[in-house]
Amino acid sequence: MKSGMANCTGGGARWLGGTSPVGSFQLNPFGVYDTAGNVWEWVEDCWHKNYEGAPVDGSAWLEANGGDCGRRVMRGACWSYAPLYLRTSFRLRNKANTRTSILGFRLAQDID
C-alpha cells in the first residue's frame, strides 16, 4: 500500500490511535471517500465460509446456502490494523450484536 492512502497502523496517517475525519483521503474511482481503514464496515451479508453459491448480481448474501446471520461480514479494516487487511476482498466475521470503536457502517444515498 502506498503511504498516506488510508488510516491504518503503519499506513502513514496522522490519526494514530483513532479515526480520521471523513474525506481525509482521495476519492476512489467510484467517487467514494475512505473505503479502507478508519473503521471496519459492517456489510449486509451473513457469514459464509466461502463464496460457493454467492449471488452474482451484487445483492446481499443472507441465509441461502448455509449463511449464519448471527455473524455478519466486516470489510475494509480499521485504524488499528496493518495495511495487509485493507483489501476489499479481505473479510472477517463478528457477532451481529457486537459494539466496538473500530466497527461502523457506511451511509449512502442515491443521487438522481
Sequence and secondary structure as in RCSB ss.txt:
>XXXX:A:sequence
MKSGMANCTGGGARWLGGTSPVGSFQLNPFGVYDTAGNVWEWVEDCWHKNYEGAPVDGSAWLEANGGDCGRRVMR
GACWSYAPLYLRTSFRLRNKANTRTSILGFRLAQDID
>XXXX:A:secstr
  TTSSBSTTTT S TTS   TT S   TTS S  SBSSEEEEEEEE SS TT  SSS    STTT EEEEEEEE
S  TTS GGGG TT EEEEETT   TTEE        
